[in-house]
Amino acid sequence: MEEHNQTETWHRSLQAVLDALNQTLRGIPLCPSTVTCSSARPGRDDNAFLYILFVMTLFAATVGSLILGYTRSRKVEKRSDPYHVYIKNRVSMI
């Protein structure tokens, strides 16, 4: 009696997914050979990467400005800070 190994099925499925991903990255449309690919127009989404890059740049600028503003606000020494008041009074006592 032969046991069916589940690893072989998993390996075939993984190989099919990897083949499909490689075809997508190379720009080959994923259509069966019997059907023509009328919906996959070359150049339909040519500028999609520019939109994604633009949104990511806006997000990075927003986060960067928030981080920079927060760190600069923490560096500002306030005159009403108890430590500075203590040092000022301590120096004037000497």
Biopython code that builds the backbone (N, CA, C, O; Angstrom):
import numpy as np
from Bio.PDB.StructureBuilder import StructureBuilder

atoms = [
    (1, "MET", "N", (0.831, -1.184, 0.000)),
    (1, "MET", "CA", (0.000, 0.000, 0.000)),
    (1, "MET", "C", (0.878, 1.250, 0.000)),
    (1, "MET", "O", (1.776, 1.399, 0.829)),
    (2, "GLU", "N", (0.608, 2.110, -0.911)),
    (2, "GLU", "CA", (1.422, 3.298, -1.060)),
    (2, "GLU", "C", (0.758, 4.486, -0.364)),
    (2, "GLU", "O", (-0.438, 4.729, -0.530)),
    (3, "GLU", "N", (1.542, 5.211, 0.407)),
    (3, "GLU", "CA", (1.005, 6.399, 1.085)),
    (3, "GLU", "C", (1.161, 7.611, 0.173)),
    (3, "GLU", "O", (2.186, 7.781, -0.488)),
    (4, "HIS", "N", (0.137, 8.442, 0.149)),
    (4, "HIS", "CA", (0.176, 9.665, -0.652)),
    (4, "HIS", "C", (0.868, 10.750, 0.173)),
    (4, "HIS", "O", (0.442, 11.071, 1.283)),
    (5, "ASN", "N", (1.912, 11.291, -0.374)),
    (5, "ASN", "CA", (2.673, 12.316, 0.325)),
    (5, "ASN", "C", (2.050, 13.692, 0.044)),
    (5, "ASN", "O", (1.930, 14.097, -1.112)),
    (6, "GLN", "N", (1.660, 14.396, 1.092)),
    (6, "GLN", "CA", (1.044, 15.721, 0.941)),
    (6, "GLN", "C", (2.058, 16.769, 0.502)),
    (6, "GLN", "O", (1.680, 17.826, -0.003)),
    (7, "THR", "N", (3.340, 16.484, 0.691)),
    (7, "THR", "CA", (4.368, 17.443, 0.311)),
    (7, "THR", "C", (4.420, 17.623, -1.200)),
    (7, "THR", "O", (4.692, 18.722, -1.683)),
    (8, "GLU", "N", (4.164, 16.566, -1.943)),
    (8, "GLU", "CA", (4.191, 16.672, -3.403)),
    (8, "GLU", "C", (3.095, 17.605, -3.913)),
    (8, "GLU", "O", (3.337, 18.416, -4.806)),
    (9, "THR", "N", (1.904, 17.496, -3.355)),
    (9, "THR", "CA", (0.803, 18.367, -3.749)),
    (9, "THR", "C", (1.124, 19.817, -3.402)),
    (9, "THR", "O", (0.893, 20.734, -4.190)),
    (10, "TRP", "N", (1.657, 19.992, -2.212)),
    (10, "TRP", "CA", (2.022, 21.346, -1.771)),
    (10, "TRP", "C", (3.113, 21.916, -2.673)),
    (10, "TRP", "O", (3.080, 23.094, -3.026)),
    (11, "HIS", "N", (4.073, 21.082, -3.043)),
    (11, "HIS", "CA", (5.171, 21.525, -3.899)),
    (11, "HIS", "C", (4.654, 21.921, -5.283)),
    (11, "HIS", "O", (5.089, 22.928, -5.842)),
    (12, "ARG", "N", (3.729, 21.138, -5.837)),
    (12, "ARG", "CA", (3.158, 21.482, -7.143)),
    (12, "ARG", "C", (2.387, 22.799, -7.087)),
    (12, "ARG", "O", (2.473, 23.618, -8.002)),
    (13, "SER", "N", (1.641, 22.991, -6.014)),
    (13, "SER", "CA", (0.878, 24.245, -5.866)),
    (13, "SER", "C", (1.815, 25.431, -5.726)),
    (13, "SER", "O", (1.593, 26.478, -6.333)),
    (14, "LEU", "N", (2.848, 25.272, -4.940)),
    (14, "LEU", "CA", (3.812, 26.353, -4.760)),
    (14, "LEU", "C", (4.532, 26.662, -6.066)),
    (14, "LEU", "O", (4.769, 27.827, -6.383)),
    (15, "GLN", "N", (4.876, 25.637, -6.818)),
    (15, "GLN", "CA", (5.546, 25.838, -8.097)),
    (15, "GLN", "C", (4.633, 26.572, -9.080)),
    (15, "GLN", "O", (5.103, 27.415, -9.844)),
    (16, "ALA", "N", (3.334, 26.260, -9.068)),
    (16, "ALA", "CA", (2.382, 26.950, -9.949)),
    (16, "ALA", "C", (2.279, 28.425, -9.581)),
    (16, "ALA", "O", (2.223, 29.284, -10.461)),
    (17, "VAL", "N", (2.254, 28.719, -8.290)),
    (17, "VAL", "CA", (2.183, 30.119, -7.840)),
    (17, "VAL", "C", (3.448, 30.858, -8.241)),
    (17, "VAL", "O", (3.374, 31.988, -8.724)),
    (18, "LEU", "N", (4.610, 30.240, -8.048)),
    (18, "LEU", "CA", (5.867, 30.888, -8.416)),
    (18, "LEU", "C", (5.968, 31.113, -9.923)),
    (18, "LEU", "O", (6.463, 32.151, -10.362)),
    (19, "ASP", "N", (5.505, 30.153, -10.712)),
    (19, "ASP", "CA", (5.503, 30.332, -12.168)),
    (19, "ASP", "C", (4.603, 31.488, -12.581)),
    (19, "ASP", "O", (4.964, 32.284, -13.448)),
    (20, "ALA", "N", (3.435, 31.579, -11.963)),
    (20, "ALA", "CA", (2.513, 32.679, -12.275)),
    (20, "ALA", "C", (3.119, 34.019, -11.886)),
    (20, "ALA", "O", (2.979, 34.999, -12.619)),
    (21, "LEU", "N", (3.793, 34.073, -10.738)),
    (21, "LEU", "CA", (4.427, 35.308, -10.294)),
    (21, "LEU", "C", (5.553, 35.707, -11.239)),
    (21, "LEU", "O", (5.691, 36.883, -11.574)),
    (22, "ASN", "N", (6.349, 34.753, -11.667)),
    (22, "ASN", "CA", (7.426, 35.053, -12.620)),
    (22, "ASN", "C", (6.878, 35.562, -13.938)),
    (22, "ASN", "O", (7.442, 36.487, -14.522)),
    (23, "GLN", "N", (5.782, 34.972, -14.420)),
    (23, "GLN", "CA", (5.181, 35.441, -15.663)),
    (23, "GLN", "C", (4.644, 36.852, -15.496)),
    (23, "GLN", "O", (4.753, 37.666, -16.412)),
    (24, "THR", "N", (4.069, 37.151, -14.342)),
    (24, "THR", "CA", (3.538, 38.487, -14.095)),
    (24, "THR", "C", (4.660, 39.509, -14.059)),
    (24, "THR", "O", (4.528, 40.598, -14.618)),
    (25, "LEU", "N", (5.759, 39.168, -13.409)),
    (25, "LEU", "CA", (6.876, 40.097, -13.311)),
    (25, "LEU", "C", (7.547, 40.327, -14.665)),
    (25, "LEU", "O", (8.102, 41.400, -14.903)),
    (26, "ARG", "N", (7.502, 39.354, -15.534)),
    (26, "ARG", "CA", (8.089, 39.506, -16.867)),
    (26, "ARG", "C", (7.143, 40.211, -17.829)),
    (26, "ARG", "O", (7.549, 40.574, -18.933)),
    (27, "GLY", "N", (5.913, 40.409, -17.438)),
    (27, "GLY", "CA", (4.961, 41.105, -18.286)),
    (27, "GLY", "C", (4.177, 40.200, -19.213)),
    (27, "GLY", "O", (3.500, 40.685, -20.119)),
    (28, "ILE", "N", (4.253, 38.914, -19.009)),
    (28, "ILE", "CA", (3.505, 37.965, -19.833)),
    (28, "ILE", "C", (2.100, 37.852, -19.258)),
    (28, "ILE", "O", (1.958, 37.540, -18.076)),
    (29, "PRO", "N", (1.051, 38.094, -20.050)),
    (29, "PRO", "CA", (-0.306, 37.998, -19.507)),
    (29, "PRO", "C", (-0.644, 36.572, -19.081)),
    (29, "PRO", "O", (-0.259, 35.606, -19.741)),
    (30, "LEU", "N", (-1.366, 36.455, -17.972)),
    (30, "LEU", "CA", (-1.751, 35.151, -17.443)),
    (30, "LEU", "C", (-3.118, 34.750, -17.983)),
    (30, "LEU", "O", (-4.120, 34.865, -17.277)),
    (31, "CYS", "N", (-3.167, 34.291, -19.202)),
    (31, "CYS", "CA", (-4.412, 33.822, -19.809)),
    (31, "CYS", "C", (-4.179, 32.436, -20.377)),
    (31, "CYS", "O", (-3.082, 32.130, -20.845)),
    (32, "PRO", "N", (-5.195, 31.600, -20.339)),
    (32, "PRO", "CA", (-5.050, 30.290, -20.986)),
    (32, "PRO", "C", (-4.801, 30.457, -22.472)),
    (32, "PRO", "O", (-5.187, 31.465, -23.064)),
    (33, "SER", "N", (-4.164, 29.481, -23.067)),
    (33, "SER", "CA", (-3.807, 29.591, -24.483)),
    (33, "SER", "C", (-5.031, 29.565, -25.397)),
    (33, "SER", "O", (-4.953, 30.027, -26.536)),
    (34, "THR", "N", (-6.150, 29.039, -24.927)),
    (34, "THR", "CA", (-7.353, 28.960, -25.774)),
    (34, "THR", "C", (-8.147, 30.256, -25.765)),
    (34, "THR", "O", (-8.983, 30.474, -26.642)),
    (35, "VAL", "N", (-7.897, 31.122, -24.784)),
    (35, "VAL", "CA", (-8.663, 32.362, -24.665)),
    (35, "VAL", "C", (-7.742, 33.534, -24.972)),
    (35, "VAL", "O", (-6.595, 33.569, -24.526)),
    (36, "THR", "N", (-8.255, 34.492, -25.738)),
    (36, "THR", "CA", (-7.458, 35.689, -26.008)),
    (36, "THR", "C", (-7.596, 36.653, -24.845)),
    (36, "THR", "O", (-8.652, 36.739, -24.220)),
    (37, "CYS", "N", (-6.546, 37.363, -24.564)),
    (37, "CYS", "CA", (-6.527, 38.295, -23.423)),
    (37, "CYS", "C", (-6.898, 39.688, -23.908)),
    (37, "CYS", "O", (-6.025, 40.471, -24.283)),
    (38, "SER", "N", (-8.164, 39.992, -23.903)),
    (38, "SER", "CA", (-8.584, 41.312, -24.347)),
    (38, "SER", "C", (-8.549, 42.322, -23.210)),
    (38, "SER", "O", (-8.456, 43.526, -23.454)),
    (39, "SER", "N", (-8.624, 41.840, -21.953)),
    (39, "SER", "CA", (-8.643, 42.770, -20.827)),
    (39, "SER", "C", (-7.248, 43.214, -20.419)),
    (39, "SER", "O", (-7.106, 44.236, -19.747)),
    (40, "ALA", "N", (-6.217, 42.477, -20.804)),
    (40, "ALA", "CA", (-4.855, 42.838, -20.428)),
    (40, "ALA", "C", (-4.254, 43.714, -21.513)),
    (40, "ALA", "O", (-3.593, 43.224, -22.428)),
    (41, "ARG", "N", (-4.487, 45.009, -21.402)),
    (41, "ARG", "CA", (-3.949, 45.945, -22.372)),
    (41, "ARG", "C", (-2.575, 46.415, -21.907)),
    (41, "ARG", "O", (-2.439, 46.831, -20.756)),
    (42, "PRO", "N", (-1.561, 46.366, -22.751)),
    (42, "PRO", "CA", (-0.257, 46.872, -22.334)),
    (42, "PRO", "C", (-0.296, 48.391, -22.249)),
    (42, "PRO", "O", (-0.715, 49.025, -23.218)),
    (43, "GLY", "N", (0.092, 48.974, -21.210)),
    (43, "GLY", "CA", (0.069, 50.423, -21.075)),
    (43, "GLY", "C", (-1.147, 50.936, -20.334)),
    (43, "GLY", "O", (-1.309, 52.148, -20.192)),
    (44, "ARG", "N", (-1.994, 50.063, -19.865)),
    (44, "ARG", "CA", (-3.195, 50.494, -19.155)),
    (44, "ARG", "C", (-2.843, 51.108, -17.808)),
    (44, "ARG", "O", (-3.411, 52.129, -17.419)),
    (45, "ASP", "N", (-1.901, 50.484, -17.090)),
    (45, "ASP", "CA", (-1.502, 50.973, -15.770)),
    (45, "ASP", "C", (-0.027, 51.350, -15.754)),
    (45, "ASP", "O", (0.690, 51.017, -14.810)),
    (46, "ASP", "N", (0.426, 52.037, -16.783)),
    (46, "ASP", "CA", (1.836, 52.394, -16.854)),
    (46, "ASP", "C", (2.252, 53.375, -15.754)),
    (46, "ASP", "O", (3.396, 53.337, -15.301)),
    (47, "ASN", "N", (1.354, 54.240, -15.325)),
    (47, "ASN", "CA", (1.702, 55.254, -14.345)),
    (47, "ASN", "C", (1.291, 54.883, -12.923)),
    (47, "ASN", "O", (1.297, 55.737, -12.035)),
    (48, "ALA", "N", (0.941, 53.639, -12.702)),
    (48, "ALA", "CA", (0.523, 53.226, -11.361)),
    (48, "ALA", "C", (1.668, 53.331, -10.375)),
    (48, "ALA", "O", (1.458, 53.695, -9.218)),
    (49, "PHE", "N", (2.873, 53.021, -10.815)),
    (49, "PHE", "CA", (4.007, 53.091, -9.892)),
    (49, "PHE", "C", (4.304, 54.533, -9.509)),
    (49, "PHE", "O", (4.782, 54.783, -8.402)),
    (50, "LEU", "N", (4.032, 55.492, -10.397)),
    (50, "LEU", "CA", (4.225, 56.901, -10.053)),
    (50, "LEU", "C", (3.246, 57.344, -8.973)),
    (50, "LEU", "O", (3.610, 58.100, -8.072)),
    (51, "TYR", "N", (2.017, 56.878, -9.061)),
    (51, "TYR", "CA", (1.029, 57.209, -8.041)),
    (51, "TYR", "C", (1.445, 56.643, -6.685)),
    (51, "TYR", "O", (1.370, 57.335, -5.669)),
    (52, "ILE", "N", (1.884, 55.382, -6.673)),
    (52, "ILE", "CA", (2.316, 54.758, -5.426)),
    (52, "ILE", "C", (3.528, 55.489, -4.861)),
    (52, "ILE", "O", (3.609, 55.720, -3.655)),
    (53, "LEU", "N", (4.463, 55.851, -5.724)),
    (53, "LEU", "CA", (5.643, 56.589, -5.278)),
    (53, "LEU", "C", (5.264, 57.956, -4.725)),
    (53, "LEU", "O", (5.834, 58.401, -3.729)),
    (54, "PHE", "N", (4.310, 58.624, -5.360)),
    (54, "PHE", "CA", (3.843, 59.923, -4.890)),
    (54, "PHE", "C", (3.196, 59.818, -3.508)),
    (54, "PHE", "O", (3.483, 60.628, -2.627)),
    (55, "VAL", "N", (2.332, 58.831, -3.319)),
    (55, "VAL", "CA", (1.663, 58.648, -2.027)),
    (55, "VAL", "C", (2.682, 58.302, -0.945)),
    (55, "VAL", "O", (2.594, 58.809, 0.173)),
    (56, "MET", "N", (3.640, 57.450, -1.267)),
    (56, "MET", "CA", (4.666, 57.095, -0.283)),
    (56, "MET", "C", (5.536, 58.297, 0.079)),
    (56, "MET", "O", (5.947, 58.443, 1.230)),
    (57, "THR", "N", (5.816, 59.155, -0.899)),
    (57, "THR", "CA", (6.600, 60.356, -0.620)),
    (57, "THR", "C", (5.839, 61.309, 0.288)),
    (57, "THR", "O", (6.418, 61.874, 1.217)),
    (58, "LEU", "N", (4.557, 61.493, 0.033)),
    (58, "LEU", "CA", (3.753, 62.350, 0.909)),
    (58, "LEU", "C", (3.688, 61.791, 2.334)),
    (58, "LEU", "O", (3.776, 62.539, 3.308)),
    (59, "PHE", "N", (3.536, 60.485, 2.439)),
    (59, "PHE", "CA", (3.507, 59.851, 3.758)),
    (59, "PHE", "C", (4.839, 60.039, 4.478)),
    (59, "PHE", "O", (4.862, 60.359, 5.666)),
    (60, "ALA", "N", (5.951, 59.842, 3.765)),
    (60, "ALA", "CA", (7.269, 60.001, 4.372)),
    (60, "ALA", "C", (7.500, 61.449, 4.812)),
    (60, "ALA", "O", (8.072, 61.686, 5.876)),
    (61, "ALA", "N", (7.066, 62.407, 4.013)),
    (61, "ALA", "CA", (7.226, 63.814, 4.385)),
    (61, "ALA", "C", (6.394, 64.154, 5.610)),
    (61, "ALA", "O", (6.846, 64.893, 6.484)),
    (62, "THR", "N", (5.181, 63.618, 5.678)),
    (62, "THR", "CA", (4.328, 63.873, 6.839)),
    (62, "THR", "C", (4.934, 63.282, 8.103)),
    (62, "THR", "O", (5.016, 63.960, 9.127)),
    (63, "VAL", "N", (5.354, 62.042, 8.041)),
    (63, "VAL", "CA", (5.940, 61.400, 9.211)),
    (63, "VAL", "C", (7.250, 62.080, 9.595)),
    (63, "VAL", "O", (7.518, 62.285, 10.779)),
    (64, "GLY", "N", (8.060, 62.427, 8.613)),
    (64, "GLY", "CA", (9.326, 63.117, 8.895)),
    (64, "GLY", "C", (9.117, 64.455, 9.568)),
    (64, "GLY", "O", (9.839, 64.802, 10.502)),
    (65, "SER", "N", (8.132, 65.212, 9.100)),
    (65, "SER", "CA", (7.873, 66.514, 9.721)),
    (65, "SER", "C", (7.330, 66.361, 11.136)),
    (65, "SER", "O", (7.648, 67.164, 12.013)),
    (66, "LEU", "N", (6.514, 65.336, 11.363)),
    (66, "LEU", "CA", (6.026, 65.094, 12.727)),
    (66, "LEU", "C", (7.159, 64.711, 13.669)),
    (66, "LEU", "O", (7.227, 65.203, 14.796)),
    (67, "ILE", "N", (8.040, 63.842, 13.214)),
    (67, "ILE", "CA", (9.170, 63.438, 14.050)),
    (67, "ILE", "C", (10.095, 64.617, 14.305)),
    (67, "ILE", "O", (10.529, 64.825, 15.438)),
    (68, "LEU", "N", (10.403, 65.389, 13.273)),
    (68, "LEU", "CA", (11.278, 66.540, 13.432)),
    (68, "LEU", "C", (10.658, 67.583, 14.355)),
    (68, "LEU", "O", (11.342, 68.138, 15.215)),
    (69, "GLY", "N", (9.371, 67.850, 14.182)),
    (69, "GLY", "CA", (8.702, 68.818, 15.059)),
    (69, "GLY", "C", (8.674, 68.364, 16.506)),
    (69, "GLY", "O", (8.843, 69.177, 17.414)),
    (70, "TYR", "N", (8.464, 67.087, 16.729)),
    (70, "TYR", "CA", (8.428, 66.565, 18.098)),
    (70, "TYR", "C", (9.802, 66.646, 18.742)),
    (70, "TYR", "O", (9.921, 67.068, 19.892)),
    (71, "THR", "N", (10.834, 66.249, 18.021)),
    (71, "THR", "CA", (12.173, 66.274, 18.613)),
    (71, "THR", "C", (12.646, 67.695, 18.860)),
    (71, "THR", "O", (13.337, 67.949, 19.847)),
    (72, "ARG", "N", (12.294, 68.616, 17.995)),
    (72, "ARG", "CA", (12.692, 70.013, 18.226)),
    (72, "ARG", "C", (11.925, 70.623, 19.396)),
    (72, "ARG", "O", (12.476, 71.440, 20.134)),
    (73, "SER", "N", (10.681, 70.245, 19.573)),
    (73, "SER", "CA", (9.917, 70.798, 20.689)),
    (73, "SER", "C", (10.430, 70.265, 22.020)),
    (73, "SER", "O", (10.313, 70.941, 23.042)),
    (74, "ARG", "N", (10.998, 69.060, 22.021)),
    (74, "ARG", "CA", (11.544, 68.493, 23.249)),
    (74, "ARG", "C", (12.881, 69.132, 23.607)),
    (74, "ARG", "O", (13.272, 69.115, 24.774)),
    (75, "LYS", "N", (13.599, 69.700, 22.621)),
    (75, "LYS", "CA", (14.902, 70.293, 22.878)),
    (75, "LYS", "C", (14.802, 71.704, 23.439)),
    (75, "LYS", "O", (15.752, 72.186, 24.056)),
    (76, "VAL", "N", (13.693, 72.363, 23.242)),
    (76, "VAL", "CA", (13.525, 73.741, 23.707)),
    (76, "VAL", "C", (13.502, 73.744, 25.234)),
    (76, "VAL", "O", (12.666, 73.098, 25.865)),
    (77, "GLU", "N", (14.436, 74.482, 25.800)),
    (77, "GLU", "CA", (14.488, 74.567, 27.259)),
    (77, "GLU", "C", (13.578, 75.690, 27.715)),
    (77, "GLU", "O", (13.689, 76.821, 27.240)),
    (78, "LYS", "N", (12.705, 75.387, 28.610)),
    (78, "LYS", "CA", (11.768, 76.381, 29.101)),
    (78, "LYS", "C", (12.336, 77.001, 30.373)),
    (78, "LYS", "O", (12.927, 76.303, 31.196)),
    (79, "ARG", "N", (12.163, 78.275, 30.531)),
    (79, "ARG", "CA", (12.699, 78.975, 31.703)),
    (79, "ARG", "C", (11.952, 78.582, 32.979)),
    (79, "ARG", "O", (12.486, 78.726, 34.079)),
    (80, "SER", "N", (10.736, 78.093, 32.837)),
    (80, "SER", "CA", (9.979, 77.701, 34.024)),
    (80, "SER", "C", (10.261, 76.260, 34.433)),
    (80, "SER", "O", (9.590, 75.717, 35.311)),
    (81, "ASP", "N", (11.240, 75.649, 33.806)),
    (81, "ASP", "CA", (11.614, 74.283, 34.146)),
    (81, "ASP", "C", (12.181, 74.270, 35.565)),
    (81, "ASP", "O", (13.091, 75.048, 35.856)),
    (82, "PRO", "N", (11.676, 73.414, 36.460)),
    (82, "PRO", "CA", (12.140, 73.413, 37.858)),
    (82, "PRO", "C", (13.649, 73.239, 38.000)),
    (82, "PRO", "O", (14.239, 73.815, 38.914)),
    (83, "TYR", "N", (14.275, 72.484, 37.147)),
    (83, "TYR", "CA", (15.717, 72.295, 37.241)),
    (83, "TYR", "C", (16.453, 73.605, 36.985)),
    (83, "TYR", "O", (17.388, 73.943, 37.712)),
    (84, "HIS", "N", (16.036, 74.348, 35.953)),
    (84, "HIS", "CA", (16.692, 75.620, 35.646)),
    (84, "HIS", "C", (16.432, 76.648, 36.733)),
    (84, "HIS", "O", (17.313, 77.448, 37.046)),
    (85, "VAL", "N", (15.258, 76.643, 37.306)),
    (85, "VAL", "CA", (14.957, 77.557, 38.406)),
    (85, "VAL", "C", (15.846, 77.233, 39.604)),
    (85, "VAL", "O", (16.349, 78.145, 40.260)),
    (86, "TYR", "N", (16.044, 75.964, 39.894)),
    (86, "TYR", "CA", (16.898, 75.544, 41.022)),
    (86, "TYR", "C", (18.346, 75.975, 40.780)),
    (86, "TYR", "O", (18.994, 76.510, 41.679)),
    (87, "ILE", "N", (18.848, 75.744, 39.576)),
    (87, "ILE", "CA", (20.224, 76.127, 39.263)),
    (87, "ILE", "C", (20.382, 77.624, 39.356)),
    (87, "ILE", "O", (21.383, 78.103, 39.889)),
    (88, "LYS", "N", (19.415, 78.386, 38.850)),
    (88, "LYS", "CA", (19.501, 79.846, 38.898)),
    (88, "LYS", "C", (19.533, 80.326, 40.352)),
    (88, "LYS", "O", (20.336, 81.190, 40.703)),
    (89, "ASN", "N", (18.671, 79.772, 41.185)),
    (89, "ASN", "CA", (18.640, 80.159, 42.600)),
    (89, "ASN", "C", (19.898, 79.692, 43.319)),
    (89, "ASN", "O", (20.401, 80.400, 44.191)),
    (90, "ARG", "N", (20.404, 78.549, 42.983)),
    (90, "ARG", "CA", (21.595, 77.991, 43.618)),
    (90, "ARG", "C", (22.824, 78.839, 43.294)),
    (90, "ARG", "O", (23.652, 79.100, 44.167)),
    (91, "VAL", "N", (22.940, 79.271, 42.026)),
    (91, "VAL", "CA", (24.079, 80.095, 41.625)),
    (91, "VAL", "C", (24.012, 81.445, 42.288)),
    (91, "VAL", "O", (25.041, 81.983, 42.698)),
    (92, "SER", "N", (22.821, 82.008, 42.405)),
    (92, "SER", "CA", (22.706, 83.326, 43.010)),
    (92, "SER", "C", (22.967, 83.284, 44.527)),
    (92, "SER", "O", (23.303, 84.303, 45.129)),
    (93, "MET", "N", (22.810, 82.100, 45.138)),
    (93, "MET", "CA", (23.075, 81.968, 46.569)),
    (93, "MET", "C", (24.581, 81.944, 46.843)),
    (93, "MET", "O", (25.007, 82.352, 47.924)),
    (94, "ILE", "N", (25.372, 81.490, 45.917)),
    (94, "ILE", "CA", (26.818, 81.355, 46.127)),
    (94, "ILE", "C", (27.523, 82.653, 45.988)),
    (94, "ILE", "O", (28.744, 82.711, 46.135)),
]
sb = StructureBuilder()
sb.init_structure("model")
sb.init_model(0)
sb.init_chain("A")
sb.init_seg("    ")
for serial, (resi, resn, name, xyz) in enumerate(atoms, 1):
    if name == "N":
        sb.init_residue(resn, " ", resi, " ")
    sb.init_atom(name, np.array(xyz, "f"), 0.0, 1.0, " ", f" {name:<3s}", serial, name[0])
structure = sb.get_structure()
